[in-house]
Amino acid sequence: MLKSEQIRRKESIRDIVRDYRYNRNIPQRGLLIDNRPAMTQIDPQKVGEYVLVTVRDPLCSYGCDPAKLIAEKLEKSERIGLSGMFTSYSGTYKGARITVVSGGSGASEAELLLYDYMEYSAATTYIRVGGSGGMGDDVNPGDIVISSGVVREDGMTSSYIPQSFPAVCNYEVVLAMVRAAEELKCSYHVGITLSVSSDFVGCGRPGVGGYLQPWNVQMPGIYNRAGVLNGDRESAAIVTLANLFGFRGGSVCSVADNMITGKKFKAGCGHLNAIDLVLEGCAVLHQMDYEKASKRYWYPELTKERGNLI
């Protein structure tokens, strides 16, 4: 049974829906075009277990659609969805069935693709892979940040749940990404990511004409002192909705600059390494899932009990 159907059968959800005056006027599973989810136009049956969420970000210097770029690293890849907003490919990497989707930037765009995937597909894991700006004192351009949790300054997720609800990255995803980073000998950090809606004043960068307000200039120092490592615009959406709806969520971002230390921007710096790390991390996660067998959660001793999948 899909996670969305499990949620729909939950008594507390059914009670709210039953009393909602306009419920009958609204499509219960979003909009469809040609019997496919409207926003992504994916074939849900072809979605892999592990979904990588990317952004068509010029700061990452992809040179082409990032979904296509990553799909070229997969075996037997095929395009499974193409709409005016999103492009999706599926394939395998070392046995792991992976789907990668590209779209626009920000939490609101991420929400649209996540709805289609979470409502209609059997994917279990959603991982953001993209670029970010450094905020930690020891974070340098070219480094990679594996998020353990996300500060929800994005705005969109508060429509789902109050900001006191934690955006915690799934521990299995974090462990798999750390293991992959060690195997690839990446320069990486594990810690908290700040996720914002505004890419300018919302994270302390001047707007048009140098526009700033006092509360804008306070934000970088506040989160630097709190130990936040980096900032982006999508991680909160992915991790929060994954937690709310029973999926595994995570985020892996390359770092292009650091406004705290003054390290200058380098387009695409470290991003190909981040892509390789996530793919290897999905292979590790696939092995961990095999080791779990009938267990609900992974723990180290399972490796000895089950052995290698490949």
C-alpha positions in Angstrom: 0.0 0.0 0.0 1.3 3.5 -0.9 2.2 5.8 2.0 -0.4 8.3 0.7 -3.2 5.6 1.1 -2.0 4.9 4.7 -2.2 8.6 5.5 -5.7 8.8 3.9 -6.9 6.0 6.1 -5.7 7.6 9.3 -8.7 8.3 11.5 -7.5 11.8 12.6 -7.0 12.8 9.0 -10.4 11.4 8.0 -12.1 13.4 10.7 -10.7 16.7 9.4 -11.5 15.8 5.8 -15.1 14.8 6.7 -15.7 18.2 8.3 -14.1 20.3 5.5 -16.8 22.2 3.8 -15.2 22.4 0.3 -13.7 18.9 0.3 -16.0 17.6 -2.5 -15.0 20.5 -4.8 -11.3 19.6 -4.7 -9.4 16.8 -6.5 -8.5 14.3 -3.8 -5.2 13.3 -5.4 -4.1 16.5 -7.2 -4.5 17.3 -10.8 -4.0 14.8 -13.7 -3.1 15.4 -17.3 -3.5 12.4 -19.6 -3.8 10.2 -16.5 -0.4 11.3 -15.2 0.4 13.6 -12.2 0.0 17.1 -13.8 3.1 18.9 -12.4 5.7 16.2 -13.2 4.0 14.0 -15.8 5.9 11.0 -14.3 5.0 7.4 -14.8 4.7 6.4 -11.1 5.5 2.7 -11.9 8.9 3.6 -13.1 10.0 5.7 -10.1 12.9 4.3 -8.2 13.2 3.7 -4.5 15.6 6.6 -4.1 14.6 10.0 -5.5 17.3 12.7 -6.0 15.9 16.3 -6.1 17.9 18.8 -8.1 17.6 22.4 -9.2 18.4 23.9 -12.6 20.9 26.1 -10.9 23.3 28.2 -13.0 25.5 28.6 -9.9 26.3 24.9 -10.1 27.6 25.2 -13.7 25.9 22.0 -14.9 26.0 23.0 -18.6 22.9 21.0 -19.2 19.8 19.8 -17.4 21.1 18.3 -14.1 18.6 15.4 -14.2 20.1 14.4 -17.6 23.6 14.9 -16.3 23.1 12.6 -13.4 21.1 10.1 -15.5 24.1 9.6 -17.7 25.8 8.1 -14.7 23.1 5.6 -14.2 22.7 2.2 -16.0 19.7 1.7 -18.3 18.4 5.2 -17.7 15.2 6.4 -19.2 13.2 9.6 -19.1 10.0 8.9 -17.1 8.5 12.4 -16.9 8.6 15.7 -18.7 6.5 18.7 -18.0 6.9 22.4 -18.3 8.4 22.5 -14.9 10.2 19.2 -14.2 12.2 16.5 -15.9 12.6 13.0 -14.4 14.9 10.1 -15.2 15.2 6.6 -13.7 18.0 4.1 -13.8 20.2 2.0 -11.6 23.5 2.6 -9.8 25.3 -0.4 -8.3 21.9 -2.1 -7.9 20.1 0.8 -6.4 17.0 1.9 -8.4 17.3 5.7 -8.5 15.2 8.5 -10.0 16.5 12.0 -10.4 14.2 15.0 -11.0 15.2 18.6 -11.9 13.1 21.7 -11.6 13.1 25.3 -10.4 14.5 26.7 -7.2 12.9 27.0 -3.8 10.6 25.3 -1.4 7.4 26.1 -3.3 8.7 24.3 -6.5 10.0 21.4 -4.4 6.5 21.0 -2.9 4.9 20.6 -6.3 7.2 17.7 -7.4 7.2 16.1 -3.9 3.4 16.0 -4.0 3.3 14.0 -7.3 6.0 11.6 -6.2 4.8 11.1 -2.6 1.2 10.7 -3.6 1.6 8.4 -6.5 4.9 6.5 -6.3 6.4 3.8 -4.1 9.7 5.7 -3.5 10.9 5.5 0.1 13.7 8.1 0.1 14.1 11.7 -1.0 17.5 13.4 -1.1 18.3 16.9 -2.1 21.5 17.3 -4.1 22.6 20.7 -5.1 24.6 23.8 -4.3 24.7 26.0 -1.2 26.5 28.9 0.5 28.7 28.3 3.5 28.0 29.7 6.9 30.2 27.6 9.2 33.7 28.9 10.2 35.4 25.8 8.8 33.3 25.4 5.7 35.1 26.2 2.4 34.2 26.4 -1.2 34.4 22.9 -2.7 33.4 21.3 0.6 30.3 19.1 0.9 27.7 19.4 3.7 25.7 16.3 4.6 22.8 17.7 6.6 21.8 16.1 9.9 18.9 18.6 10.2 17.5 21.8 8.7 16.4 25.1 10.1 13.0 25.9 8.6 13.2 29.5 7.6 11.6 28.7 4.2 8.0 29.7 4.9 6.3 27.0 2.8 6.6 24.2 5.4 4.9 26.3 8.1 1.7 25.9 6.0 1.9 22.1 6.9 3.1 22.2 10.5 4.3 24.9 13.0 8.0 25.7 12.9 8.6 24.0 16.2 8.3 20.7 14.3 11.9 19.5 13.7 13.2 18.9 10.2 15.5 16.0 11.1 17.3 14.1 8.3 16.9 10.4 8.4 19.8 8.7 10.3 20.1 5.9 7.7 20.5 8.5 4.9 23.1 10.4 6.9 25.1 7.3 7.8 25.1 6.1 4.2 26.2 9.5 2.9 29.0 9.7 5.5 30.3 6.2 4.5 30.2 7.2 0.9 32.1 10.4 1.6 34.8 8.5 3.5 35.1 6.0 0.6 35.5 8.8 -1.9 37.8 10.8 0.4 35.6 13.9 0.0 36.1 17.0 2.1 32.8 17.0 4.0 31.0 18.2 7.1 27.9 16.9 8.9 25.6 19.3 10.6 22.7 21.8 10.3 21.6 23.5 7.1 19.6 26.8 7.0 16.8 26.7 4.4 15.3 30.1 3.4 12.8 31.4 0.9 14.6 34.6 -0.1 18.0 34.1 -1.8 18.9 37.7 -1.1 17.7 39.7 1.9 16.4 36.6 3.6 19.9 35.3 4.1 21.7 38.6 4.6 22.5 39.4 0.9 21.6 43.0 -0.3 18.6 43.3 -2.5 18.1 45.7 -5.4 20.0 48.9 -4.8 21.6 47.4 -1.7 18.3 47.2 0.1 18.5 45.7 3.6 16.6 45.8 6.9 18.1 45.5 10.4 16.6 42.0 10.8 18.2 40.9 7.5 21.8 41.8 8.6 21.3 39.9 11.9 20.5 36.5 10.3 24.0 35.4 9.2 25.6 36.1 12.6 22.7 34.4 14.5 23.0 31.1 12.6 26.8 31.2 12.4 27.0 31.5 16.2 24.5 28.6 16.4 26.8 26.4 14.4 24.9 26.2 11.2 27.1 25.0 8.3 25.4 26.1 5.1 22.3 27.6 3.6 20.0 26.7 0.7 16.3 27.0 -0.4 15.1 23.4 -0.8 16.3 21.2 2.0 13.6 22.2 4.5 10.8 21.3 2.0 12.3 17.9 1.3 13.2 16.9 4.9 10.0 18.3 6.5 7.6 16.7 4.1 9.5 13.4 4.2 9.1 13.4 8.0 5.5 14.3 7.9 4.5 11.6 5.4 6.7 8.7 6.6 9.5 8.8 4.1 13.3 9.1 4.6 14.7 12.5 3.8 18.2 14.0 3.5 20.3 16.7 1.9 23.8 16.8 0.4 25.1 20.1 -0.9 28.3 21.4 -2.3 29.5 24.8 -1.1 30.3 27.6 -3.5 31.3 30.4 -1.1 31.2 31.5 2.5 29.8 34.9 3.4 31.0 34.6 7.0 34.7 33.9 6.3 34.7 35.9 3.0 35.7 33.0 0.8 34.7 34.0 -2.7 32.2 32.4 -4.9 33.4 29.7 -7.4 30.7 28.5 -9.8 30.1 24.7 -9.6 32.8 24.3 -7.0 32.7 20.8 -5.6 29.4 20.0 -7.1 30.4 17.0 -9.3 31.9 15.5 -6.1 28.5 16.0 -4.4 26.7 14.1 -7.2 29.2 11.2 -7.0 28.8 11.2 -3.2 25.0 11.0 -3.4 25.1 8.2 -6.0 27.6 6.2 -3.9 25.5 7.0 -0.8 22.4 5.5 -2.5 24.3 2.3 -3.2 25.3 2.1 0.4 21.7 2.8 1.5 20.6 0.0 -0.9 23.0 -2.4 0.9 21.7 -1.2 4.3 18.1 -1.8 3.2 19.1 -5.3 2.1 20.7 -5.9 5.5 17.6 -4.8 7.3 15.5 -7.5 5.7 12.5 -7.7 8.0 13.9 -5.3 10.5 12.4 -1.8 10.7 15.7 0.0 11.4 19.3 -0.5 10.4 22.0 -1.1 13.0 25.7 -2.0 12.5 25.5 -5.7 13.5 23.1 -6.4 10.6 26.1 -6.1 8.2 27.7 -9.2 9.8 24.4 -11.1 9.8 23.4 -10.5 6.1 26.7 -10.0 4.3 27.1 -8.0 1.0 24.3 -7.7 -1.5 26.6 -7.2 -4.4 
